[in-house]
């Protein structure tokens, strides 16, 4: 073994120790709690202030630490390979393949123990102490090498198929998702808690158009209607907030609250018929249907509104969205005491049926023995057929007649008071034909 080989071994040991330290610091910065550091800052001080600056932009500093630890590890691997080749292939003692295999084996053991298990364990066990002690040097390294690390991240994103992470994947949602999944695998959290955390991450990739009530299901009221008519609509539909329109449904001019109308008519009984809806409506809150749900939730909290009108790229009304719609993306469907798992079709007495409002219109036609072409009608469901015949969104009690059958929308169910079922009754007193013969006809 030559002097050069010895120096290479010494440098390798130093590089492995440095890489282990960098990995330990990276783990500590990812693990440390910002709230805890704020408490330490109030008690002691300066180092905590520096660490808080790092925690405000963890990704930037973690990327630099990872860049340095990777550089040290690769350099150490190259040096070990050189020493192994130079030492064991002299006079043909070992083959080149054997020397390289030895170097690989040595570095795998070192990387797993000295660069994997040990520094990460220390970083987790002593996160606060390590992060506080190294806050100053880490900030200095980020100031010097930060631009280079960011350049390599952008290069990696450019070479990676699909959308990359602007700040790198090392301290982003990708790593946090893995930690959450690992916590579930270790039985530290329940599966529903894991799903809820993942849902929070996905809010930024979910848009208003995916969670809103579509325009075809929104109940509107004209601005010229009386308060009595508006209260009647609110009570029959089950909605406490109703969008107010001017010329058409693209002209949303306000939102009228049932509680405002009840208070007004309680204090001034004559206003029930004398005053119009526009006298009590509140200003509408508009959002683009392309807005991310996490931004929507923050904005609605700031503006202290519970309902927003979603508009499309042409400025038309796309639908309606509430805070509850956004929360459902995190906690799942919010059901209430009215929600039941009703069958799609239930046969009643006297040849009548109760069918799901979402039942396909052609399945409904086959059920009652009539002919309806869903494509020609431009509708898919029974409720859609009723809306087309009525020229408006059906509310409980709304009814139509279709080829000898009376369809009546029943009481709205759930938080959105959507029509869940339609009562189907024969208009004539004639006995309903057998289902088998009706289908065959």
C-alpha positions in Angstrom: 0.0 0.0 0.0 1.5 3.3 -1.1 1.4 6.7 0.7 -1.2 7.8 -1.8 -3.4 4.9 -0.8 -3.0 5.8 2.9 -4.0 9.4 2.2 -7.0 8.3 0.2 -8.1 6.1 3.2 -7.7 9.0 5.6 -9.7 11.3 3.3 -12.4 8.7 2.9 -12.8 8.4 6.7 -13.1 12.2 6.9 -15.6 12.3 4.1 -17.7 9.5 5.6 -17.7 11.3 8.9 -18.7 14.5 7.3 -21.5 12.9 5.2 -22.8 11.2 8.4 -22.9 14.6 10.2 -24.7 16.3 7.3 -27.3 13.5 7.2 -27.7 13.8 10.9 -28.3 17.5 10.6 -30.7 17.1 7.7 -32.7 14.5 9.8 -32.8 16.9 12.8 -34.0 19.9 10.7 -36.8 17.7 9.3 -37.7 16.4 12.7 -37.6 19.5 14.9 -40.8 21.2 15.9 -41.1 24.9 15.0 -43.4 25.5 18.0 -40.8 24.0 20.3 -38.0 26.2 18.8 -40.2 29.3 19.3 -40.5 28.4 23.0 -36.7 28.1 23.2 -36.3 31.4 21.5 -38.4 33.2 24.1 -36.3 31.6 26.9 -32.7 31.8 25.5 -32.1 33.1 22.2 -29.9 33.8 19.3 -29.3 30.2 18.0 -33.0 29.6 18.1 -33.6 32.7 16.0 -31.3 31.4 13.3 -32.9 28.0 13.4 -36.4 29.6 13.0 -35.2 31.2 9.8 -34.1 27.8 8.5 -37.5 26.3 9.5 -39.3 28.9 7.5 -37.8 27.5 4.3 -36.7 23.9 5.2 -36.6 22.7 1.6 -33.8 25.1 0.7 -31.5 24.1 3.5 -32.3 20.4 3.3 -31.5 20.4 -0.4 -28.0 21.9 0.3 -27.3 19.4 3.0 -28.3 16.5 0.8 -26.2 17.9 -2.1 -23.1 18.0 0.2 -23.7 14.6 1.8 -24.2 13.0 -1.7 -21.0 14.7 -2.9 -19.0 13.4 0.1 -20.4 9.9 -0.3 -19.7 9.6 -4.0 -16.2 11.0 -3.5 -15.5 8.4 -0.7 -16.8 5.6 -2.9 -14.5 6.7 -5.7 -11.5 6.8 -3.3 -12.2 3.4 -1.9 -12.5 1.9 -5.4 -9.2 3.5 -6.3 -7.4 2.1 -3.2 -9.0 -1.4 -3.7 -7.9 -1.5 -7.3 -4.4 -0.1 -6.6 -3.8 -2.5 -3.7 -5.3 -5.8 -4.7 -4.6 -6.0 -8.4 -0.8 -5.6 -8.0 1.1 -8.5 -9.7 -2.3 -10.0 -10.6 -3.2 -11.0 -7.1 -6.9 -10.1 -7.6 -8.8 -9.6 -10.8 -10.2 -6.1 -11.5 -13.7 -7.5 -11.0 -12.8 -8.9 -7.6 -11.3 -5.6 -6.5 -14.3 -3.6 -7.6 -16.6 -6.1 -5.8 -14.6 -5.7 -2.6 -14.9 -1.9 -2.9 -18.7 -2.1 -3.5 -19.2 -4.4 -0.5 -17.2 -2.1 1.8 -19.1 1.0 0.7 -22.5 -0.7 1.0 -21.8 -1.6 4.6 -20.4 1.8 5.4 -23.3 3.6 3.6 -25.9 1.5 5.4 -24.5 1.8 8.9 -22.4 5.0 9.0 -24.5 7.0 6.6 -27.9 5.4 7.1 -28.8 4.0 10.4 -26.5 5.8 12.8 -26.8 9.5 11.7 -30.5 9.3 11.2 -31.0 7.7 14.6 -28.9 10.4 16.2 -30.8 13.1 14.2 -34.1 11.9 15.5 -33.0 11.3 19.1 -31.3 14.7 19.5 -33.1 16.8 16.9 -33.3 20.0 18.9 -29.7 19.9 20.1 -28.2 19.1 16.7 -30.4 21.6 14.8 -29.6 24.4 17.3 -25.9 23.7 17.3 -25.5 23.7 13.5 -28.0 26.5 12.6 -25.3 29.0 11.9 -23.0 26.8 9.6 -26.1 25.5 7.8 -27.2 29.0 6.9 -23.7 29.8 5.7 -23.5 26.7 3.5 -27.0 27.5 2.0 -25.9 31.0 1.1 -22.8 29.7 -0.7 -24.1 26.5 -2.4 -27.9 27.2 -2.5 -27.9 28.4 -6.1 -26.0 25.3 -7.3 -28.4 22.9 -5.5 -31.4 24.7 -7.0 -29.8 24.5 -10.5 -29.4 20.8 -10.2 -33.0 20.4 -8.9 -34.3 22.3 -12.0 -32.2 20.1 -14.2 -33.6 17.0 -12.6 -37.1 18.2 -13.0 -36.5 18.9 -16.6 -35.2 15.4 -17.2 -38.0 13.8 -15.2 -41.3 12.9 -16.9 -44.3 14.7 -15.6 -44.5 17.6 -13.2 -41.5 17.9 -10.8 -41.2 19.5 -7.4 -40.0 23.2 -7.7 -38.1 22.9 -4.4 -37.0 19.3 -4.9 -38.6 16.1 -3.6 -36.3 15.7 -0.6 -38.3 17.8 2.0 -41.6 18.0 0.3 -44.9 16.3 0.3 -43.4 13.2 -1.2 -41.2 12.5 1.9 -44.0 13.5 4.3 -46.4 11.1 2.5 -43.9 8.3 3.0 -43.6 9.2 6.7 -47.3 9.1 7.1 -47.6 5.7 5.4 -44.7 4.4 7.5 -46.5 5.7 10.7 -49.6 3.7 9.6 -47.5 0.6 9.0 -46.0 0.9 12.5 -49.6 1.3 13.9 -48.8 4.8 15.2 -51.8 6.2 13.5 -55.1 4.7 12.2 -55.9 4.2 8.6 -58.6 6.9 8.5 -56.1 9.4 10.0 -53.6 8.5 7.3 -56.3 9.1 4.6 -57.2 12.4 6.1 -53.5 13.6 6.1 -53.2 12.5 2.5 -56.4 14.4 1.7 -54.8 17.6 3.1 -51.9 17.2 0.7 -54.2 16.7 -2.2 -56.2 19.9 -1.6 -53.7 21.9 -3.7 -54.2 19.6 -6.6 -58.0 19.7 -6.4 -59.9 22.5 -8.0 -63.3 24.1 -7.3 -64.9 22.6 -10.4 -64.3 19.1 -8.8 -66.1 19.8 -5.6 -68.8 22.4 -6.4 -72.5 21.9 -6.8 -73.0 22.1 -10.6 -75.1 24.9 -12.0 -77.8 22.4 -13.1 -78.4 21.5 -9.4 -78.4 25.0 -8.0 -81.7 26.5 -6.8 -81.9 30.2 -7.8 -84.5 32.9 -7.1 -85.2 36.1 -9.1 -84.5 39.4 -7.4 -88.0 40.6 -8.0 -89.7 37.9 -6.0 -91.4 38.8 -2.7 -89.9 37.7 0.6 -92.9 35.4 1.1 -92.0 33.6 -2.2 -88.4 33.4 -1.2 -89.1 32.0 2.2 -91.5 29.4 0.7 -88.7 28.4 -1.7 -86.2 28.1 1.1 -88.5 26.0 3.3 -89.5 23.7 0.4 -86.0 23.2 -0.9 -84.3 23.0 2.5 -81.7 25.6 1.6 -80.9 28.5 4.1 -78.9 30.4 1.5 -80.2 31.0 -2.0 -78.4 32.7 -4.9 -80.3 35.7 -6.4 -80.3 36.2 -10.1 -81.2 39.1 -12.4 -81.8 38.4 -16.1 -80.7 34.7 -16.0 -78.6 32.2 -14.0 -75.4 33.8 -15.4 -76.4 37.1 -13.7 -76.0 36.3 -10.0 -76.5 39.5 -8.2 -76.6 38.4 -4.6 -77.3 35.8 -1.9 -80.4 35.8 0.3 -80.3 34.3 3.7 -83.4 32.6 5.1 -82.6 33.9 8.6 -82.5 37.5 7.3 -86.0 37.1 5.7 -87.4 35.5 8.9 -86.1 38.3 11.0 -87.4 41.0 8.7 -90.9 39.5 8.4 -91.0 38.8 12.2 -90.3 42.5 12.9 -92.4 43.9 10.0 -95.2 41.6 9.0 -96.3 43.6 6.0 -92.8 43.2 4.4 -93.7 39.6 3.6 -95.6 40.8 0.5 -94.4 44.3 0.1 -90.6 43.9 0.0 -88.6 42.2 -2.7 -85.7 39.7 -2.3 -83.2 42.3 -3.6 -83.8 44.5 -0.6 -82.3 41.9 1.8 -79.8 40.1 -0.4 -76.1 40.2 0.4 -73.2 40.7 -2.0 -72.1 37.4 -3.7 -68.6 36.1 -3.4 -67.2 34.9 -6.7 -64.3 32.5 -7.3 -63.0 30.9 -10.6 -63.8 27.3 -11.0 -60.1 26.6 -11.6 -59.1 27.8 -8.1 -57.3 25.2 -5.9 -59.4 24.1 -3.0 -56.8 24.8 -0.4 -56.6 28.5 -1.6 -60.4 28.6 -1.7 -60.7 27.5 1.9 -58.2 30.1 3.1 -59.9 32.9 1.2 -63.3 32.0 2.4 -62.1 31.9 6.0 -60.5 35.3 5.5 -63.6 36.8 3.9 -65.8 35.1 6.5 -68.2 33.7 3.9 -69.6 30.2 3.7 -70.8 30.2 0.1 -69.2 31.3 -3.1 -70.4 31.4 -6.7 -68.0 29.5 -9.1 -67.6 31.1 -12.5 -66.1 29.5 -15.6 -63.5 31.0 -18.0 -66.2 32.9 -19.9 -67.6 34.5 -16.8 -70.7 32.4 -16.7 -72.1 30.7 -13.6 -70.4 27.2 -13.3 -71.9 26.3 -9.9 -71.9 26.9 -6.2 -69.3 25.9 -3.6 -69.4 26.1 0.2 -66.9 25.6 3.0 -68.4 22.2 3.7 -67.6 21.2 0.2 -63.9 21.9 0.8 -63.9 20.2 4.2 -65.5 17.1 2.7 -62.3 16.7 0.6 -60.4 16.2 3.9 -62.8 14.4 6.2 -65.0 12.7 3.6 -68.7 13.0 2.9 -70.5 14.8 5.7 -73.7 12.9 6.2 -76.6 13.8 8.5 -79.6 12.0 10.0 -81.5 12.2 6.7 -78.9 10.3 4.7 -79.9 6.6 4.2 -78.7 4.0 1.8 -81.9 3.6 -0.2 -82.1 1.1 -3.0 -82.2 2.3 -6.6 -85.7 0.9 -7.1 -88.3 0.0 -4.5 -91.8 -1.3 -5.6 -94.7 0.1 -3.7 -98.4 -0.7 -3.6 -100.8 0.0 -6.5 -98.1 -0.3 -9.1 -96.1 2.7 -7.9 -92.3 2.9 -7.5 -89.8 4.9 -5.5 -86.6 5.3 -7.6 -83.3 6.9 -7.0 -83.0 10.4 -8.5 -79.7 9.2 -10.1 -81.3 6.2 -11.8 -80.5 6.3 -15.5 -83.4 7.5 -17.6 -83.3 4.6 -19.9 -83.3 2.1 -17.0 -86.3 4.0 -15.7 -88.1 3.7 -19.1 -87.5 0.0 -19.2 -88.8 -0.4 -15.6 -92.1 1.3 -16.3 -92.5 0.0 -19.9 -92.2 3.3 -21.9 -89.7 4.6 -24.4 -87.3 7.4 -23.6 -84.2 8.1 -25.6 -81.7 9.6 -23.1 -79.4 10.8 -25.9 -82.2 12.5 -27.8 -83.5 14.1 -24.6 -80.0 15.2 -23.6 -80.3 13.9 -20.0 -78.9 10.9 -18.1 -81.0 10.6 -14.9 -84.6 10.7 -13.8 -83.9 14.0 -12.0 -82.4 15.4 -15.2 -85.5 14.5 -17.1 -87.7 16.3 -14.5 -85.4 19.3 -14.6 -85.8 19.5 -18.4 -89.6 19.2 -18.3 -89.9 21.7 -15.5 -87.3 24.1 -16.9 -85.7 24.5 -13.5 -84.1 22.5 -10.7 -86.7 20.2 -9.1 -87.4 20.8 -5.4 -89.4 18.6 -3.1 -93.0 18.4 -4.3 -92.2 19.3 -7.9 -94.1 16.9 -10.3 -94.3 16.1 -14.0 -96.3 13.6 -16.1 -94.5 11.4 -18.6 -96.3 9.0 -20.9 -98.9 8.0 -18.3 -96.7 8.2 -15.2 -96.5 10.9 -12.6 -93.1 11.7 -11.2 -92.9 13.6 -7.9 -89.6 14.7 -6.4 -89.5 13.7 -2.7 -88.0 15.5 0.3 -84.3 16.5 -0.2 -81.8 14.5 1.8 -78.3 15.2 3.2 -76.4 18.3 3.8 -77.0 19.7 0.3 -80.7 18.8 0.4 -80.4 17.1 -2.9 -83.4 15.3 -4.2 -82.5 11.7 -3.5 -85.7 9.8 -4.6 -88.6 10.2 -7.0 -92.0 8.8 -6.5 -93.4 7.2 -9.7 -97.1 6.6 -9.9 -99.4 5.5 -12.8 -101.7 8.4 -13.8 -104.5 6.1 -14.9 -106.3 3.5 -12.8 -105.3 0.8 -15.2 -103.3 -2.0 -13.7 -99.7 -1.8 -14.5 -98.5 -4.4 -17.0 -96.3 -7.2 -15.9 -92.6 -6.2 -15.9 -91.6 -9.1 -18.0 -94.1 -8.3 -20.8 -93.4 -4.6 -20.6 -89.7 -5.1 -21.1 -90.4 -7.4 -24.0 -92.6 -4.8 -25.7 
